[in-house]
Amino acid sequence: MSATPDLNCDSTENSYLGIARKNFSETFLSSIRTLGRAVDLGARTLSRAAIDILRLRFNWREMLAQCWYLITVTALPAILMAIPFGVIVSLQVGNLIHQLGADTLLGAAGGLGVIKQGAPMATGLLLGGAGASAIAADLGARTIREEIDAMKTMGIDPVDRLVVPRMAAMVIVAPLLNILIIFVGCVSGYAVAVGVQGVTPGSYWQTFGSFTGMGDVWISIAKSMVFGFLVVIVACQRGMEARGGPRGVADGVNAAVVLSVVAIVLMNLLFTQVATMFLPTRIA
């Protein structure tokens, strides 16, 4: 009589483990398939963009319209984000190096922190928040209204018509936004270092130029362009795969923002590691 409950308990535990194993495997396989579709969309977008430029059929008007929209929704937030970032770097690093008696190195710390990490990350997060949500919502609404299917029926490639101009706009706006954040962040950090922490202007810019060169700026710009490309591909994929009416569009927008942030963080880690290995920080 006592063996029956144990057998039932074991069977229940096995069923729970089976359900958990099945859900995990399905989620993993679904993630791999989603990643494969994103890679395929990125490759198709780059190839179609190159073909359109060579054949002089690139949709410049749509690209410029998307550029202007991205600038209007990200320029002011970029300035508002860059100011406190430069101030925080100067204050936190300044307090530490002041205890070590190396106040003149504040310029180097501010330059490296803003240019190498702060500016590209802020650019990617702004584009991932404002840009990805707008693109995913636009394409998701077109999808549930069956505009994408209608374009395919008429022989129009949605990737060529919708994705390519948005990709080009994002890749163009990303470095411009990155340069704006670098400028505002460095100026705000300089103002705090000189006005609050008593660092002389000459020593600040001397160490800034000694530890930071044009190579760091180019790396920062390249990172922002890669982040912009990741954001637009993720947003376009989520929008074009939206299903289930307005709720599906909302889910696609949410997934686009979250996946964009995750992709930016992981790519920044990889980019930083590779750059540190082949281009270590040197004193000019």
Backbone torsions as a table, in degrees:
resi	resn	phi	psi	omega
1	MET	NA	-33.9	-176.7
2	SER	-79.1	-14.1	-177.4
3	ALA	-79.2	-23.5	-176.7
4	THR	-63.6	-46.6	178.3
5	PRO	-61.4	-37.6	179.7
6	ASP	-64.5	-40.4	178.8
7	LEU	-66.0	-39.5	177.9
8	ASN	-65.0	-39.9	179.3
9	CYS	-63.8	-43.5	179.4
10	ASP	-63.9	-42.1	-179.9
11	SER	-65.6	-36.5	178.2
12	THR	-66.0	-43.4	178.5
13	GLU	-63.4	-40.6	178.5
14	ASN	-64.3	-38.5	178.6
15	SER	-66.6	-39.7	177.6
16	TYR	-63.4	-43.9	178.5
17	LEU	-63.7	-38.9	178.1
18	GLY	-64.3	-41.4	178.6
19	ILE	-65.3	-43.1	179.6
20	ALA	-64.5	-41.7	178.8
21	ARG	-64.3	-40.6	179.8
22	LYS	-65.8	-43.8	179.5
23	ASN	-64.5	-40.2	179.8
24	PHE	-65.2	-43.6	-179.5
25	SER	-65.8	-40.7	178.4
26	GLU	-64.9	-40.8	178.5
27	THR	-65.6	-41.0	-179.8
28	PHE	-65.2	-45.5	179.7
29	LEU	-65.5	-37.9	177.4
30	SER	-64.1	-38.2	178.1
31	SER	-65.6	-40.1	178.3
32	ILE	-64.6	-42.1	178.3
33	ARG	-65.0	-39.9	177.8
34	THR	-63.6	-42.5	177.4
35	LEU	-62.1	-41.1	178.2
36	GLY	-62.9	-41.4	178.0
37	ARG	-65.8	-36.1	178.3
38	ALA	-66.7	-42.1	178.0
39	VAL	-63.7	-41.6	178.6
40	ASP	-63.7	-41.6	178.2
41	LEU	-64.6	-40.6	177.7
42	GLY	-62.8	-42.9	179.0
43	ALA	-65.7	-42.2	178.1
44	ARG	-63.9	-38.3	-179.9
45	THR	-65.0	-45.4	179.3
46	LEU	-63.9	-42.2	-179.3
47	SER	-66.8	-42.4	179.4
48	ARG	-66.3	-36.5	178.0
49	ALA	-64.5	-43.3	179.0
50	ALA	-64.2	-41.6	179.9
51	ILE	-65.2	-42.6	-179.3
52	ASP	-64.9	-38.3	179.2
53	ILE	-68.3	-41.5	179.9
54	LEU	-67.2	-35.1	-179.8
55	ARG	-89.0	3.3	179.4
56	LEU	59.3	39.1	179.3
57	ARG	-120.5	18.9	-176.6
58	PHE	-71.0	140.0	-177.4
59	ASN	-83.7	79.4	-176.4
60	TRP	-66.8	-36.3	-177.4
61	ARG	-63.2	-46.2	178.4
62	GLU	-64.4	-39.0	179.5
63	MET	-63.5	-44.7	179.5
64	LEU	-64.8	-37.2	177.2
65	ALA	-63.7	-42.3	177.3
66	GLN	-66.9	-37.9	176.8
67	CYS	-60.0	-47.1	-178.6
68	TRP	-63.5	-40.0	178.8
69	TYR	-63.9	-44.8	-179.9
70	LEU	-63.2	-38.0	178.8
71	ILE	-65.5	-42.9	-177.5
72	THR	-66.0	-31.7	-176.6
73	VAL	-92.8	-9.7	-176.7
74	THR	-120.8	-17.1	-174.3
75	ALA	-65.0	-54.0	-178.9
76	LEU	-64.8	-46.0	174.5
77	PRO	-59.2	-32.0	178.1
78	ALA	-64.7	-42.7	178.2
79	ILE	-64.8	-44.9	-179.6
80	LEU	-65.8	-27.6	176.8
81	MET	-81.6	-35.8	-175.8
82	ALA	-70.6	-35.3	-177.9
83	ILE	-62.2	-55.6	178.4
84	PRO	-65.6	-28.3	178.7
85	PHE	-65.9	-46.0	177.5
86	GLY	-63.4	-37.4	178.9
87	VAL	-66.6	-43.5	-178.4
88	ILE	-63.8	-42.6	179.3
89	VAL	-61.5	-44.4	-179.1
90	SER	-65.3	-42.3	-177.3
91	LEU	-70.3	-48.4	-175.9
92	GLN	-68.2	-48.7	179.4
93	VAL	-68.5	-37.2	-179.8
94	GLY	-62.0	-39.8	178.1
95	ASN	-63.6	-36.0	-179.6
96	LEU	-72.1	-49.9	-176.5
97	ILE	-72.9	-21.2	174.6
98	HIS	-65.3	-36.9	177.1
99	GLN	-68.1	-25.4	178.5
100	LEU	-90.0	-5.3	-179.5
101	GLY	73.8	29.4	-178.5
102	ALA	-123.8	53.5	-177.0
103	ASP	-62.2	-27.8	-177.6
104	THR	-68.3	-17.5	-179.7
105	LEU	-83.3	3.1	-179.4
106	LEU	-64.6	-34.1	177.7
107	GLY	-63.5	-40.8	178.6
108	ALA	-65.2	-43.6	-179.7
109	ALA	-64.2	-43.1	179.1
110	GLY	-64.8	-42.9	-179.5
111	GLY	-64.6	-46.7	-179.3
112	LEU	-66.6	-40.0	-178.8
113	GLY	-66.7	-42.5	-177.5
114	VAL	-76.2	-47.5	-172.4
115	ILE	-73.3	-47.7	-173.3
116	LYS	-77.5	-37.2	-172.9
117	GLN	-118.9	-49.2	-172.2
118	GLY	-64.2	-50.3	-174.7
119	ALA	-64.9	-50.4	179.4
120	PRO	-65.6	-36.2	178.3
121	MET	-67.0	-43.5	178.1
122	ALA	-63.2	-39.2	177.5
123	THR	-61.6	-48.3	-179.6
124	GLY	-63.0	-41.0	-179.1
125	LEU	-69.1	-37.6	176.8
126	LEU	-65.3	-46.4	178.3
127	LEU	-65.9	-36.5	178.2
128	GLY	-68.8	-29.4	178.7
129	GLY	-83.6	-57.8	-177.0
130	ALA	-79.6	-48.5	-176.0
131	GLY	-69.7	-46.9	-177.3
132	ALA	-64.3	-40.9	-179.8
133	SER	-65.6	-40.4	179.8
134	ALA	-67.2	-44.0	-179.1
135	ILE	-66.6	-45.1	179.8
136	ALA	-63.7	-39.1	178.8
137	ALA	-66.8	-41.9	-179.8
138	ASP	-63.3	-52.8	-178.8
139	LEU	-69.3	-32.6	176.9
140	GLY	-65.1	-41.3	176.8
141	ALA	-64.5	-39.7	176.3
142	ARG	-63.6	-35.8	-178.5
143	THR	-68.3	-47.8	-177.1
144	ILE	-71.9	-21.1	172.9
145	ARG	-84.5	3.1	177.5
146	GLU	65.8	23.6	175.7
147	GLU	-69.8	-36.3	179.4
148	ILE	-64.1	-44.0	177.8
149	ASP	-64.2	-37.7	178.6
150	ALA	-64.8	-38.8	177.2
151	MET	-63.6	-41.5	178.1
152	LYS	-64.5	-38.4	179.0
153	THR	-64.1	-36.6	179.3
154	MET	-81.6	2.3	178.5
155	GLY	82.9	17.5	179.1
156	ILE	-99.2	127.8	-179.7
157	ASP	-78.2	116.6	179.2
158	PRO	-62.4	-31.9	177.8
159	VAL	-63.7	-43.5	-179.8
160	ASP	-68.5	-38.9	-174.4
161	ARG	-82.8	-35.6	-171.8
162	LEU	-113.1	-41.9	-172.3
163	VAL	-80.1	-43.2	-175.4
164	VAL	-60.0	-48.5	178.8
165	PRO	-62.1	-36.5	179.2
166	ARG	-70.2	-36.6	176.3
167	MET	-64.5	-45.5	179.3
168	ALA	-63.0	-40.8	179.3
169	ALA	-63.7	-42.5	-179.6
170	MET	-65.7	-41.2	-179.5
171	VAL	-69.0	-28.7	177.7
172	ILE	-78.5	-41.8	-176.4
173	VAL	-73.3	-33.1	-176.2
174	ALA	-56.4	-51.0	179.1
175	PRO	-67.0	-33.0	176.6
176	LEU	-63.8	-44.0	177.4
177	LEU	-65.3	-37.2	178.5
178	ASN	-63.2	-43.7	179.2
179	ILE	-64.6	-39.8	177.5
180	LEU	-61.3	-43.7	-179.9
181	ILE	-66.7	-39.6	177.4
182	ILE	-60.1	-47.1	-178.0
183	PHE	-62.5	-51.0	-177.6
184	VAL	-66.2	-40.7	-179.9
185	GLY	-65.1	-42.3	179.3
186	CYS	-67.8	-40.5	179.6
187	VAL	-66.0	-43.0	178.9
188	SER	-66.6	-39.4	176.2
189	GLY	-64.3	-39.2	176.7
190	TYR	-63.4	-42.8	-179.1
191	ALA	-62.8	-40.4	179.3
192	VAL	-70.1	-42.9	-178.6
193	ALA	-62.8	-42.1	-177.1
194	VAL	-81.0	-42.8	-174.1
195	GLY	-81.7	-30.4	-174.1
196	VAL	-107.7	-43.1	-172.7
197	GLN	-97.5	0.1	172.6
198	GLY	75.5	21.0	177.1
199	VAL	-80.7	135.6	179.7
200	THR	-72.6	143.7	-178.8
201	PRO	-58.2	-39.4	-178.2
202	GLY	-63.7	-45.4	-179.9
203	SER	-67.4	-34.2	179.5
204	TYR	-62.4	-51.8	-177.3
205	TRP	-72.7	-26.1	177.7
206	GLN	-66.7	-48.1	178.5
207	THR	-70.9	-31.5	176.4
208	PHE	-59.4	-47.5	-179.8
209	GLY	-74.1	-24.6	-178.8
210	SER	-73.8	-36.2	-176.0
211	PHE	-100.6	-12.9	-176.9
212	THR	-123.1	128.2	179.8
213	GLY	-127.7	-177.0	-179.9
214	MET	-65.8	-26.8	176.3
215	GLY	-60.6	-39.3	177.8
216	ASP	-65.8	-37.6	178.7
217	VAL	-65.6	-43.1	179.8
218	TRP	-65.3	-38.0	176.5
219	ILE	-63.1	-41.8	178.7
220	SER	-62.8	-42.3	178.7
221	ILE	-65.4	-42.2	178.8
222	ALA	-62.7	-40.8	177.8
223	LYS	-62.0	-42.7	-179.9
224	SER	-64.2	-37.3	178.6
225	MET	-67.9	-40.5	177.0
226	VAL	-64.4	-41.5	178.1
227	PHE	-62.7	-42.2	177.8
228	GLY	-61.7	-40.1	178.2
229	PHE	-64.4	-43.6	178.4
230	LEU	-61.6	-42.6	-178.4
231	VAL	-61.6	-47.2	-175.2
232	VAL	-69.6	-35.2	178.7
233	ILE	-67.8	-44.2	179.1
234	VAL	-63.3	-43.9	-178.2
235	ALA	-65.3	-43.3	179.3
236	CYS	-65.1	-40.8	179.3
237	GLN	-64.1	-45.8	179.9
238	ARG	-64.4	-36.8	179.1
239	GLY	-70.3	-42.3	-177.5
240	MET	-76.0	-13.4	177.2
241	GLU	-106.0	14.4	-179.8
242	ALA	-67.6	137.4	179.2
243	ARG	-140.2	151.3	172.7
244	GLY	94.4	25.8	174.9
245	GLY	77.2	-156.4	-177.9
246	PRO	-58.1	-34.7	177.7
247	ARG	-62.6	-39.1	177.8
248	GLY	-65.8	-36.3	176.8
249	VAL	-65.1	-43.7	178.4
250	ALA	-61.9	-42.4	177.7
251	ASP	-64.1	-38.5	178.3
252	GLY	-64.9	-40.5	177.5
253	VAL	-63.8	-45.2	179.1
254	ASN	-62.0	-44.2	179.4
255	ALA	-65.9	-36.6	179.5
256	ALA	-62.9	-43.4	-179.6
257	VAL	-66.8	-46.6	-177.5
258	VAL	-65.3	-47.1	-179.3
259	LEU	-65.5	-34.2	177.5
260	SER	-63.5	-44.8	179.9
261	VAL	-63.9	-43.9	179.2
262	VAL	-62.7	-44.4	179.5
263	ALA	-63.3	-38.5	179.9
264	ILE	-65.7	-44.0	-179.2
265	VAL	-63.5	-45.1	-179.3
266	LEU	-67.1	-42.4	179.0
267	MET	-67.0	-35.0	177.1
268	ASN	-64.8	-39.6	176.9
269	LEU	-61.5	-46.5	179.2
270	LEU	-65.2	-44.4	-178.9
271	PHE	-62.0	-44.4	-178.6
272	THR	-64.6	-41.1	179.9
273	GLN	-64.1	-45.0	179.8
274	VAL	-65.4	-43.0	179.7
275	ALA	-64.7	-37.1	179.2
276	THR	-68.1	-35.0	-179.2
277	MET	-69.7	-44.0	-173.4
278	PHE	-99.0	-22.6	179.4
279	LEU	-132.2	71.7	-179.3
280	PRO	-68.0	158.6	179.6
281	THR	-67.3	129.6	-179.5
282	ARG	-128.8	154.5	176.3
283	ILE	-89.2	121.1	-177.5
284	ALA	-69.3	NA	NA
